[in-house]
C-alpha cells in the first residue's frame, strides 16, 4: 500500500487496516517459525505499511483532525 492510498483513507479505516495488517503479520511470523512461509518478503512489506499508517494517524492527531 502506497502513501497516497493511505492518506486518502479515513482515520477509522486506517485503524481497521492496521489491526488487519498486524493479524496478517502475526500469521506470517507463525508460518516463518514453522517453515511454511511462501513469501518472506511480505513480512517486510507489512511492517513498512503498518509504520506508514501509524505515521499518518500520528500526523492527523497532531493537526487535530
C-alpha positions in Angstrom: 0.0 0.0 0.0 1.5 3.3 -1.0 1.3 6.6 0.9 -1.3 8.2 -1.4 -3.7 5.4 -0.7 -3.1 5.6 3.0 -3.6 9.4 3.1 -6.9 9.0 1.2 -8.3 6.7 3.9 -10.3 8.0 6.8 -8.8 7.5 10.3 -11.3 4.8 11.2 -10.4 2.9 8.1 -6.7 3.2 9.0 -7.2 1.8 12.4 -9.1 -1.2 11.0 -6.4 -1.7 8.3 -3.6 -1.5 10.9 -5.4 -4.2 13.0 -5.8 -6.5 10.0 -2.2 -6.0 8.9 -1.0 -6.8 12.5 -3.0 -10.0 12.4 -1.6 -10.9 9.0 1.9 -10.1 10.3 1.4 -12.4 13.3 0.2 -15.2 11.0 3.3 -14.7 8.7 5.6 -14.8 11.7 4.0 -18.1 12.8 4.5 -19.5 9.3 8.1 -18.4 9.4 8.6 -20.2 12.6 7.1 -23.4 11.3 8.9 -23.1 7.9 5.8 -23.0 5.8 6.0 -19.3 4.6 5.7 -18.8 0.9 6.8 -15.2 0.5 9.1 -14.0 3.3 9.3 -10.5 1.8 5.7 -10.0 2.7 6.7 -9.5 6.3 8.9 -6.6 5.4 6.2 -5.0 3.2 3.6 -5.3 6.1 5.9 -3.8 8.6 6.5 -0.8 6.4 2.8 -0.4 5.6 2.0 -0.5 9.3 4.6 2.1 10.0 3.3 4.4 7.2 -0.3 4.0 8.5 0.7 4.8 12.1 2.7 7.9 10.8 -0.3 9.2 9.0 -2.5 8.7 12.1 0.1 10.5 14.2 0.2 13.4 11.8 -3.5 13.7 11.9 -3.6 13.6 15.7 -1.0 16.4 15.8 -3.0 18.5 13.4 -6.2 17.9 15.5 -8.2 16.1 12.8 
